[in-house]
Amino acid sequence: MFAYYLDLALRSFRRNRVLTTLMVLALALGIGASITTLTVLKLLSGDPLPQKSARIFAPEIDPLTAASTTPAEKLWRDWGNLMTYTDAMNLLHARKGVRQSVMMLTRAKVTPQEAGQHPFYSDGVAATADFFAMFDASFQYGGGWSANDDESRAHVTVIAGFLNDKLFGGQNSVGQMLRVNDKDYRIIGVLKRWAPQPRFYSTSLGGRGYGNGDAVFLPLQSAFADKMNPQNVNCFDTGFDIAQLDTAPCAWLSLWVELASAADAGAYKTFLSNYVAQQIALGRMHHPDVDLPDLMGYLAQQQVVPDDARLQVNLAFGFLLICVVNTVGLLLAKCLRRSREIGVRRALGASRGAIFAQFMIEAGMVGVAGGVLGLIFAELGLWAIRHQPAEYAKLAHLDMAMFFATFVVALIASLIAGLLPAWRACVVAPAPQLKAS
C-alpha cells in the first residue's frame, strides 16, 4: 500500500509542478537557515572533554583587597579562575585532586634551526606537569615532562603535531632543539592532533577560544624563569613591581583540578574554603567567597556562547515556522484542487484513514526533497561562515549528527505542515464531488 501511495504522490507532483516546487523551496530555505545556525551553536556550546568534563573543575577564589566591593560572581565572570602566583602554587602543592595543573598563556617566538627560515610567533602554553594527562592530550612521539622537570626549570618542550609537520616534516623530532623566545629547549614530546573546542583553559588567560590549538608547551617554572610574559595580568593593588609577578598582587595564573568523581567536589570546595579562611587569618586575603564550577559550568559562567548565536537560532527556527505555515497553505490549495479525485476514491471504497495516509506520505516526500535542498542551502551557509573573520569560522562544518538532523527536521516540519491538509482531504464528502463532475 505504501508503494501505491508513493506512486500517487509522484503523479500528483508531476501534475502540480509549480506548487510542489514552491513547497520544497519554502521548506528548504527554513531548514537551511535552521541547520546552519544550529551547527554554529553546537560548535560554540560543545563539550570540549565529553569523556571527563564532569570531573574537571576550576577553583575560584576572591583575591581582591579589603576595600573592594566587587561581588564575587562578577569577579569570576570577568576573571574566571585567575589567581595569584602564591595561591596557585599553594593549591597545586596541596595535591587534593587526582591531578592539578597551573598554567598561563604566552606568545612564543619560534626560531627554526634551518638557515633561511624566518622566526614566527605561535600560541604557547606554560603549565605544570599534569596538564597533558588531565586534559587527555595524547602523544604521537615521546611524552610530557615530570613535576621534577618543572621544579628544576628544565629546558624541555612539547610541540603540537602541526608545528612538528612545519619544522620537521612530520618526522620524530624528540631530542631536537627548538629555540623559543631566544632560549633553547629540547623537544621531549610531539602531540597528536589536540584542539579542544572551545579552548576552555584559555578563556581567563587571554587566549583564543577556538582554532587549531596551541603550538608550544613549556614547563611553567622554566617559562617564568626565562621571563616569558603572560598574556593576561589583572592587578588589584598599587605600589608593587610588576616585574616580580611571583610576589605582586596580580592574578595571572589559572588552576584546573581533576577529581576522582563529581561527588568529590564537595570535599574539595570545603578544602578551598578552609584555605581561604587560613589566608584571611594571615592577612593575605579578605573575602571568604569560593566557587568550584565543573568544566561545562565554568563555560556557562564565562558566557562562552555569545547571546547573538542563540538569538540567531531562535530567529532561524522562527523563519522555519513561517515556511511551515506557507507550506500548509500550499498543501491546502493543492488539496482543494483535488477534491474531485478524493471524492472518486472515497466512492470507490477508500477509507478516510487511507486518504489521510496518502496525503501524509505526500507531505513526507515534500519533506525529504526539502531536506535534500535544505542540506545544500546549509552547506552554502556554512561556507559563507567559514569566510568570516570569526575565530570559529574555519570549524563550521556539517558533521554526521547534523546531517541526519537535517532530514529529521525536514520530515517533522513537513508532516506538521501536512496534518491540516490531510485532515481536510479525508473529510471531503464524495457525493457533492461526484455530482459536480
Sequence and secondary structure as in RCSB ss.txt:
>XXXX:A:sequence
MFAYYLDLALRSFRRNRVLTTLMVLALALGIGASITTLTVLKLLSGDPLPQKSARIFAPEIDPLTAASTTPAEKL
WRDWGNLMTYTDAMNLLHARKGVRQSVMMLTRAKVTPQEAGQHPFYSDGVAATADFFAMFDASFQYGGGWSANDD
ESRAHVTVIAGFLNDKLFGGQNSVGQMLRVNDKDYRIIGVLKRWAPQPRFYSTSLGGRGYGNGDAVFLPLQSAFA
DKMNPQNVNCFDTGFDIAQLDTAPCAWLSLWVELASAADAGAYKTFLSNYVAQQIALGRMHHPDVDLPDLMGYLA
QQQVVPDDARLQVNLAFGFLLICVVNTVGLLLAKCLRRSREIGVRRALGASRGAIFAQFMIEAGMVGVAGGVLGL
IFAELGLWAIRHQPAEYAKLAHLDMAMFFATFVVALIASLIAGLLPAWRACVVAPAPQLKAS
>XXXX:A:secstr
 HHHHHHHHHHHHHHTHHHHHHHHHHHHHHHHHHHHHHHHHHHHT  SSTTTGGGEE  EE    TT    HHHH
HHHHTTEE HHHHHHHHHH  SSEEEEEEEEEEEEE SSTT   EEEEEEEE TTHHHHTT  EEEE    HHHH
HTT  EEEE HHHHHHHHTTS  TT EEEETTEEEEEEEEE S   SS GGGTTTT  SSSS  SEEEEHHHHHH
TT   S  EE  SS  TT TTTSSEE EEEEEE SSGGGHHHHHHHHHHHHHHHHHTTS     EE  BHHHHHH
HTT S HHHHHHHHHHHHHHHHHHHHHHHHHHHHHHHTHHHHHHHHHTT  HHHHHHHHHHHHHHHHHHHHHHHH
HHHHHHHHHHHTSSSTTGGG    HHHHHHHHHHHHHHHHHHHHHHHHHHHT  HHHHHHH 
